[in-house]
Amino acid sequence: MINTFRKILLLVVFGVIGLVGFYFLNSLNTSFDIGSMNVKAMSKGVDVEIENFKVTHENKGVKEWELKADLAQIYNDEDLTKLKNVEMVVHKGKGGQYIISADSGVYKSETKDVSLDGNVKLLGPTGELKKRLQTNIKKNK
């Protein structure tokens, strides 16, 4: 009687271990959700692919810029991130900001350089930009 109970208990333990192992191995090839960000492990050169990508740069507690994209593919070997449907918000003093959008872009995390390509648009107050362009033209003459 006791041996039969031990055998049944042993089968139940192995069944639970097998079930946990199955769910663990099954979840390795699927994406998982972190808040509003979807992260997937990739193969072919891309280390990580992130949907709803967002990076914020702050200096002494003040937001300087934000970089958002619908899709980001991170290449750790090349230290760059390729972006699709990019929006960059550059914060200026007194609540002003410039919004730059593009179809695609590349972000280098070490140097914090951003390159944008395809339908690049700039929205924001023109007064400060106009002054800066005029001073650059005067310097070049």
C-alpha positions as YAML, in Angstrom:
chain: A
units: angstrom
residues:
- id: 1
  name: MET
  ca: [0.00, 0.00, 0.00]
- id: 2
  name: ILE
  ca: [2.76, 2.44, 0.96]
- id: 3
  name: ASN
  ca: [4.81, 1.44, -2.10]
- id: 4
  name: THR
  ca: [1.82, 2.09, -4.39]
- id: 5
  name: PHE
  ca: [1.33, 5.53, -2.81]
- id: 6
  name: ARG
  ca: [5.07, 6.30, -3.30]
- id: 7
  name: LYS
  ca: [4.89, 5.28, -6.97]
- id: 8
  name: ILE
  ca: [1.83, 7.50, -7.59]
- id: 9
  name: LEU
  ca: [3.48, 10.42, -5.78]
- id: 10
  name: LEU
  ca: [6.67, 9.91, -7.83]
- id: 11
  name: LEU
  ca: [4.66, 9.94, -11.09]
- id: 12
  name: VAL
  ca: [2.90, 13.16, -10.03]
- id: 13
  name: VAL
  ca: [6.25, 14.84, -9.21]
- id: 14
  name: PHE
  ca: [7.72, 13.80, -12.60]
- id: 15
  name: GLY
  ca: [4.57, 15.01, -14.33]
- id: 16
  name: VAL
  ca: [4.80, 18.43, -12.67]
- id: 17
  name: ILE
  ca: [8.54, 18.71, -13.52]
- id: 18
  name: GLY
  ca: [7.82, 17.74, -17.13]
- id: 19
  name: LEU
  ca: [4.99, 20.28, -17.38]
- id: 20
  name: VAL
  ca: [7.16, 23.08, -15.97]
- id: 21
  name: GLY
  ca: [9.97, 22.12, -18.37]
- id: 22
  name: PHE
  ca: [7.57, 22.13, -21.32]
- id: 23
  name: TYR
  ca: [6.26, 25.63, -20.53]
- id: 24
  name: PHE
  ca: [9.80, 26.92, -19.94]
- id: 25
  name: LEU
  ca: [11.12, 25.60, -23.27]
- id: 26
  name: ASN
  ca: [7.99, 26.75, -25.08]
- id: 27
  name: SER
  ca: [8.43, 30.32, -23.77]
- id: 28
  name: LEU
  ca: [12.05, 30.63, -25.04]
- id: 29
  name: ASN
  ca: [10.96, 31.24, -28.66]
- id: 30
  name: THR
  ca: [8.17, 33.69, -27.90]
- id: 31
  name: SER
  ca: [8.23, 37.39, -27.12]
- id: 32
  name: PHE
  ca: [7.45, 38.83, -23.72]
- id: 33
  name: ASP
  ca: [5.91, 42.12, -22.76]
- id: 34
  name: ILE
  ca: [7.55, 44.65, -20.42]
- id: 35
  name: GLY
  ca: [4.96, 47.34, -19.82]
- id: 36
  name: SER
  ca: [4.14, 48.77, -23.23]
- id: 37
  name: MET
  ca: [7.38, 47.47, -24.76]
- id: 38
  name: ASN
  ca: [7.51, 44.17, -26.64]
- id: 39
  name: VAL
  ca: [10.96, 42.50, -26.63]
- id: 40
  name: LYS
  ca: [11.93, 39.53, -28.82]
- id: 41
  name: ALA
  ca: [15.20, 37.57, -29.02]
- id: 42
  name: MET
  ca: [16.40, 37.49, -32.63]
- id: 43
  name: SER
  ca: [18.94, 35.47, -34.60]
- id: 44
  name: LYS
  ca: [20.47, 36.75, -37.90]
- id: 45
  name: GLY
  ca: [22.75, 39.57, -36.62]
- id: 46
  name: VAL
  ca: [20.07, 41.35, -34.59]
- id: 47
  name: ASP
  ca: [20.64, 40.84, -30.88]
- id: 48
  name: VAL
  ca: [17.31, 42.26, -29.69]
- id: 49
  name: GLU
  ca: [14.24, 43.68, -31.42]
- id: 50
  name: ILE
  ca: [12.10, 46.11, -29.42]
- id: 51
  name: GLU
  ca: [8.67, 47.49, -30.30]
- id: 52
  name: ASN
  ca: [7.67, 50.90, -28.84]
- id: 53
  name: PHE
  ca: [11.32, 51.84, -28.19]
- id: 54
  name: LYS
  ca: [12.02, 54.94, -26.07]
- id: 55
  name: VAL
  ca: [15.29, 56.47, -24.82]
- id: 56
  name: THR
  ca: [15.45, 59.65, -22.72]
- id: 57
  name: HIS
  ca: [18.62, 61.68, -22.16]
- id: 58
  name: GLU
  ca: [18.77, 63.78, -19.00]
- id: 59
  name: ASN
  ca: [21.49, 66.13, -17.81]
- id: 60
  name: LYS
  ca: [21.40, 67.04, -14.10]
- id: 61
  name: GLY
  ca: [17.75, 65.99, -13.86]
- id: 62
  name: VAL
  ca: [16.64, 68.05, -16.89]
- id: 63
  name: LYS
  ca: [15.31, 66.20, -19.95]
- id: 64
  name: GLU
  ca: [17.36, 67.22, -22.98]
- id: 65
  name: TRP
  ca: [15.87, 64.87, -25.58]
- id: 66
  name: GLU
  ca: [13.71, 61.79, -26.09]
- id: 67
  name: LEU
  ca: [14.04, 59.27, -28.89]
- id: 68
  name: LYS
  ca: [11.00, 57.10, -29.74]
- id: 69
  name: ALA
  ca: [10.51, 54.49, -32.46]
- id: 70
  name: ASP
  ca: [7.91, 51.91, -33.45]
- id: 71
  name: LEU
  ca: [10.64, 49.31, -33.94]
- id: 72
  name: ALA
  ca: [14.28, 49.16, -32.84]
- id: 73
  name: GLN
  ca: [16.79, 46.48, -33.81]
- id: 74
  name: ILE
  ca: [19.85, 46.47, -31.53]
- id: 75
  name: TYR
  ca: [23.22, 45.29, -32.86]
- id: 76
  name: ASN
  ca: [25.56, 45.00, -29.86]
- id: 77
  name: ASP
  ca: [28.62, 44.05, -31.94]
- id: 78
  name: GLU
  ca: [28.35, 47.26, -33.98]
- id: 79
  name: ASP
  ca: [27.13, 49.36, -31.00]
- id: 80
  name: LEU
  ca: [24.15, 50.73, -32.93]
- id: 81
  name: THR
  ca: [20.38, 50.59, -33.00]
- id: 82
  name: LYS
  ca: [18.42, 50.72, -36.25]
- id: 83
  name: LEU
  ca: [15.05, 52.46, -35.86]
- id: 84
  name: LYS
  ca: [11.80, 52.56, -37.87]
- id: 85
  name: ASN
  ca: [9.16, 55.33, -37.66]
- id: 86
  name: VAL
  ca: [11.36, 57.56, -35.52]
- id: 87
  name: GLU
  ca: [10.36, 60.60, -33.48]
- id: 88
  name: MET
  ca: [12.89, 62.70, -31.59]
- id: 89
  name: VAL
  ca: [11.79, 65.42, -29.16]
- id: 90
  name: VAL
  ca: [14.48, 67.99, -28.32]
- id: 91
  name: HIS
  ca: [13.52, 70.00, -25.23]
- id: 92
  name: LYS
  ca: [14.48, 73.67, -25.08]
- id: 93
  name: GLY
  ca: [14.23, 76.05, -22.15]
- id: 94
  name: LYS
  ca: [10.92, 77.63, -21.09]
- id: 95
  name: GLY
  ca: [8.84, 74.65, -22.23]
- id: 96
  name: GLY
  ca: [9.76, 74.92, -25.91]
- id: 97
  name: GLN
  ca: [10.58, 71.84, -27.89]
- id: 98
  name: TYR
  ca: [11.45, 70.67, -31.38]
- id: 99
  name: ILE
  ca: [9.90, 67.47, -32.74]
- id: 100
  name: ILE
  ca: [11.87, 65.72, -35.47]
- id: 101
  name: SER
  ca: [10.32, 62.71, -37.21]
- id: 102
  name: ALA
  ca: [11.58, 60.35, -39.92]
- id: 103
  name: ASP
  ca: [10.86, 57.01, -41.55]
- id: 104
  name: SER
  ca: [14.09, 55.42, -40.27]
- id: 105
  name: GLY
  ca: [17.22, 56.19, -38.33]
- id: 106
  name: VAL
  ca: [20.34, 54.91, -36.60]
- id: 107
  name: TYR
  ca: [21.29, 55.57, -32.95]
- id: 108
  name: LYS
  ca: [24.85, 55.00, -31.68]
- id: 109
  name: SER
  ca: [24.63, 54.56, -27.93]
- id: 110
  name: GLU
  ca: [28.29, 55.23, -27.12]
- id: 111
  name: THR
  ca: [28.45, 58.63, -28.87]
- id: 112
  name: LYS
  ca: [24.68, 59.33, -28.64]
- id: 113
  name: ASP
  ca: [24.68, 60.24, -32.36]
- id: 114
  name: VAL
  ca: [21.35, 59.98, -34.19]
- id: 115
  name: SER
  ca: [21.05, 59.83, -38.00]
- id: 116
  name: LEU
  ca: [17.59, 60.17, -39.58]
- id: 117
  name: ASP
  ca: [16.56, 59.18, -43.13]
- id: 118
  name: GLY
  ca: [13.39, 59.42, -45.22]
- id: 119
  name: ASN
  ca: [10.67, 62.07, -44.90]
- id: 120
  name: VAL
  ca: [12.51, 63.97, -42.16]
- id: 121
  name: LYS
  ca: [10.27, 66.68, -40.65]
- id: 122
  name: LEU
  ca: [11.02, 69.35, -38.06]
- id: 123
  name: LEU
  ca: [8.24, 70.97, -36.02]
- id: 124
  name: GLY
  ca: [8.81, 73.69, -33.47]
- id: 125
  name: PRO
  ca: [9.19, 77.43, -32.84]
- id: 126
  name: THR
  ca: [10.93, 79.16, -35.72]
- id: 127
  name: GLY
  ca: [12.22, 82.28, -33.94]
- id: 128
  name: GLU
  ca: [15.22, 80.72, -32.21]
- id: 129
  name: LEU
  ca: [16.04, 78.54, -35.23]
- id: 130
  name: LYS
  ca: [15.88, 81.54, -37.56]
- id: 131
  name: LYS
  ca: [18.31, 83.53, -35.35]
- id: 132
  name: ARG
  ca: [20.74, 80.63, -35.26]
- id: 133
  name: LEU
  ca: [20.65, 80.18, -39.05]
- id: 134
  name: GLN
  ca: [21.20, 83.93, -39.58]
- id: 135
  name: THR
  ca: [24.26, 83.96, -37.30]
- id: 136
  name: ASN
  ca: [25.70, 80.93, -39.13]
- id: 137
  name: ILE
  ca: [25.25, 82.72, -42.49]
- id: 138
  name: LYS
  ca: [27.01, 85.84, -41.14]
- id: 139
  name: LYS
  ca: [29.91, 83.72, -39.83]
- id: 140
  name: ASN
  ca: [30.37, 82.04, -43.22]
- id: 141
  name: LYS
  ca: [30.63, 85.37, -45.13]
...
